[in-house]
Amino acid sequence: MTDGVALPRPQDEVARDLCRRLAAEVVEPVARQADVDRVFPAAAVRALAEEGLLGAPLPERWGGLGWDALQLTHLYEEIGRVDQSIRGFLSVHLGLVSQCLLQFARESQQAAWLPRLASGDVFGAYALTEPQAGSDAAAIATHAAPDGDGLRLRGEKVWITNGLSAGVFIVFATVDPALRHKGVTAFLVPGDAAGLTRERMPGRELGHRASEHARLLLDGVRVTKEQVVGDVGGGFDVAMGGLDHGRLGVAAGAVGLLQACLDATTRFTRERRQFGKRIADFQMVQERVADMAVDTAAARLLTRRAAALAVAGAERTKEVSMAKLFATEAACRWSAETVLLHGSRGYVDELPVERHFRDAPGLRIYEGTSLVQRIVIARAILGRA
Ligand SMILES: Cc1cc2nc3c(=O)[nH]c(=O)nc-3n(C[C@H](O)[C@H](O)[C@H](O)COP(=O)(O)OP(=O)(O)OC[C@H]3O[C@@H](n4cnc5c(N)ncnc54)[C@H](O)[C@@H]3O)c2cc1C
């Protein structure tokens, strides 16, 4: 059992125990300072790579651990319990890039990049969002124009996680903006490609402050047909397929954040005394703890259900969106209540609860906002005219 949810398979326990140990030994000790300094904790990520986690979902022939989606939920949950910046790095590197390439890339592309991604020799990034194309991904303007026997990419991408140090990008561009989603094409672009420049996004983020959020400029980056992932005009499916993997990581990361809030609140309300009693003995506090525990369990079960569908190879887009929607909304709600229940101690960075509170809103924005998840769920139920 883990936190009341049965683990029927021994490989789940192995994954959970390894990730829980690494979260405590490698990630937690650096999380607070990395957030304060706004510096990506590269040494901690390299330590995770040495344990094989940067290849967790890849098969052994590409240097991976061969973990399935259920095992991966443990990875994201355990790391997300202590830090969303490194968990976010992993969701992008593993879900949006490595698993996306495993699903859509040709054998030669996989051979070129997956072993390097698995070892951590290169970090991966997924470049979809543009200044004028966020939720409406089919509106991207980055143009892939014919150039001899290849193409040239011109455009701008924003908010690209891992974007400063990534050694490979999946860049989404359009061969014809008028075609909307039918023009979108995915390209594998090496980090050192001529014409590609990156810089840190302006401003200081609310949360995920140890993540790299980059603005990319593609100024005539030359690509060949061998760099197309999937088919020309088939990139929208690649983008959405990547999101099925990535969103599951965000949902499981939110479960970790919820569990961290529940643990912190349990600990604190049992210790803190006011009016001659433990504050845990007040019914208004108990109501909040009970509801937080129910939502945490529900978020975990929705996430594991979506992961189980992935393991079975079943269609799961709706269930992944349900898990992401519920878990990330609950994470926002309960991280705010956790700050409240800690009183003034929740308002300062001596404890991680204020960081959880600042990290939670990002979870409901990236990889499709909570409003967009509702559109996905409703469309799956109602169909389209
Ligand atoms: C921390 C962080 C990391 C990120 N990492 C990446 C990354 O690695 N790669 C990448 O490509 N992008 C990344 N993004 C970008 C992210 O995916 C987008 O911010 C997100 O998709 C929303 O797009 P937008 O910000 O342009 O908001 P907009 O699309 O402009 O939306 C603004 C508001 O309008 C609402 N809205 C839009 N359309 C509809 C509709 N049809 N119906 C109802 N409401 C609607 C939205 O829900 C939102 O509330 C990241 C963002 C953040 C904050």
The ligand as an ORCA input file, in Angstrom:
! r2SCAN-3c Opt
* xyz 0 1
  C       5.707     27.551    -16.074
  C       5.344     27.387    -17.524
  C       6.042     26.462    -18.299
  C       5.712     26.305    -19.662
  N       6.451     25.429    -20.430
  C       6.175     25.310    -21.774
  C       6.970     24.456    -22.627
  O       7.888     23.768    -22.177
  N       6.675     24.433    -23.954
  C       5.662     25.161    -24.513
  O       5.456     25.076    -25.717
  N       4.884     25.980    -23.721
  C       5.129     26.075    -22.369
  N       4.375     26.901    -21.571
  C       3.280     27.674    -22.180
  C       1.906     27.122    -21.791
  O       1.681     25.880    -22.392
  C       0.857     28.181    -22.156
  O       1.061     29.261    -21.251
  C      -0.566     27.673    -22.053
  O      -0.836     26.722    -23.055
  C      -1.606     28.815    -22.156
  O      -1.310     29.641    -23.222
  P      -1.223     31.245    -22.988
  O      -0.338     31.478    -21.818
  O      -0.857     31.876    -24.262
  O      -2.681     31.665    -22.556
  P      -3.919     31.984    -23.558
  O      -4.091     30.858    -24.520
  O      -3.787     33.346    -24.096
  O      -5.144     31.929    -22.529
  C      -5.476     33.005    -21.663
  C      -6.763     32.593    -20.932
  O      -7.803     32.394    -21.874
  C      -8.371     31.102    -21.711
  N      -8.806     30.549    -22.993
  C      -8.095     30.469    -24.160
  N      -8.834     29.859    -25.107
  C     -10.022     29.526    -24.534
  C     -11.217     28.863    -24.989
  N     -11.312     28.375    -26.235
  N     -12.242     28.732    -24.117
  C     -12.156     29.195    -22.842
  N     -11.050     29.820    -22.365
  C     -10.011     29.986    -23.195
  C      -7.229     30.261    -21.121
  O      -7.745     29.117    -20.442
  C      -6.580     31.262    -20.187
  O      -7.284     31.290    -18.970
  C       4.669     27.068    -20.218
  C       3.962     27.989    -19.420
  C       4.288     28.144    -18.096
  C       3.529     29.149    -17.257
*
